[in-house]
Amino acid sequence: MTDKGTAIDEHGHLTTDRKQRRMVIAWLGLGITALALAGIFAILLVVARVPGTEALFPTQDFFRVALIVHVDQSVLIWFLAFAGLLWSLGTGASPAVSRSAFAIAAAGCLLVAAAPFLGAGNPLLNNYVPVLNHRLFLIALAVFASGVLLQVLAYLARGFGGITWSEPVTVGIATVAIATLAAALSFVWTWLELPGQWQGKAYYEYLFWGPGHVLQFAFTQLMLVAWLWLLRASGRPIGLRPGWVSAILVLGILPLLLVPLIHASYAPDAAETRLVFIQLMQWGNGLAAVPIGLLVAVSLLRHRRKPSPDAQRPAHVALIWSLTLFVAGGVLGVLIVGVNTIIPAHYHGSIVGVTLALMGLTYHLLPELGFGRPAGRMARIQPLVYGVGQLVHIGGLAASGALGIQRKTAGAAQGLESVWTKAFMGIMGLGGLLAVIGGILFVLVVLRAFRHRTA
């Protein structure tokens, strides 16, 4: 039975009104736009490496510029736009505030993509939120973040938008909001206390280190919401009482209570700060993901013979590959020793686990929002192509790292002297290409669904 105020029924269907649906569609459109822009910059990444194409691009180092925009659009903006979608499901929202939050975030998203063509350069490949150290690009990020923060505050101000303990999905959405707000507070605290002596890459490395780790909690909770929603939509039970699932979701963000203590105890640029935030994510970010992941995996295995309706097949496959990639990323995280390519293998697995979960939930939501169902061969193979591609990609990275290849190196600096290192890096490239194709297919499937509106 659906509780009053919730926007999802027991079968995973939306129960929102017209105004809410408009905002859900708007935020979903923003997320898809971010992924499409990320795909365009991924193509530009390839073109920028072709000899003789330098004159086509606005800066001499457009490869790294395109890489930064690609990463920010495909991770930061895509994930937070989808979170904005979930927060817009809450009841009692002020339409004016919701529209304002979306408009601000959308302006920031578009400005991030346009900034390189408007003179923004000086790419800095710092962790978590890589930046172009240019006023226009930094303003663009700030504008997007302001829109998201306004949406978070609007959601929290209306009592978490109809949260119900017996409805784990609504509890999960609330935990995403709390973790996002904690990341914003961590950012402000760091910004206010970071010594002015730091410049360039070092400055942004320190600035985003703490908030970036906190934001990973929000992304993980976002993925768990998608897992629970998709499992319900496929008609497979979670195997645990809803109240206990809600408690596990809350457990997932309890480690964030330590964030103020970390900031109060150590300076933003202290070695202890870097270490403690790493440990916070290592030991804290799996408190909800591990038990819920096990419950989802057991349910999928126990009911593996239960056929999924054709309409749910793409979403179901995306759920399976999301779980697979996230587990692979977690295992690789345990294997990290030193500074090699096992590190990007770990976070690519984890991040793509989140992305596939959101792709699957998008497939489920499209007909709920009055668009065409993702159908046809392209929709069926897209999660498979993307999932297999990323698994091959991180497998090549992990094997290369085990052989000593260092992260954030390219060309001759990689030290690809043996046949095995060359082979594994080639496998990594092949997997990356498949993943890019899978990402493009997702955008095409969604655009086709947008064209066939049914309501």
Secondary structure as GFF3:
##gff-version 3
##sequence-region A 1 455
A	DSSP	alpha_helix	18	48	.	.	.	ID=ss1
A	DSSP	three_ten_helix	54	56	.	.	.	ID=ss2
A	DSSP	alpha_helix	62	71	.	.	.	ID=ss3
A	DSSP	pi_helix	72	77	.	.	.	ID=ss4
A	DSSP	alpha_helix	78	87	.	.	.	ID=ss5
A	DSSP	alpha_helix	95	114	.	.	.	ID=ss6
A	DSSP	three_ten_helix	115	118	.	.	.	ID=ss7
A	DSSP	beta_strand	123	124	.	.	.	ID=ss8
A	DSSP	beta_strand	131	132	.	.	.	ID=ss9
A	DSSP	alpha_helix	135	157	.	.	.	ID=ss10
A	DSSP	alpha_helix	168	193	.	.	.	ID=ss11
A	DSSP	alpha_helix	200	233	.	.	.	ID=ss12
A	DSSP	alpha_helix	242	251	.	.	.	ID=ss13
A	DSSP	three_ten_helix	254	258	.	.	.	ID=ss14
A	DSSP	alpha_helix	259	265	.	.	.	ID=ss15
A	DSSP	alpha_helix	271	284	.	.	.	ID=ss16
A	DSSP	alpha_helix	289	302	.	.	.	ID=ss17
A	DSSP	three_ten_helix	310	312	.	.	.	ID=ss18
A	DSSP	alpha_helix	313	334	.	.	.	ID=ss19
A	DSSP	alpha_helix	342	368	.	.	.	ID=ss20
A	DSSP	alpha_helix	376	402	.	.	.	ID=ss21
A	DSSP	three_ten_helix	411	414	.	.	.	ID=ss22
A	DSSP	alpha_helix	419	451	.	.	.	ID=ss23
###
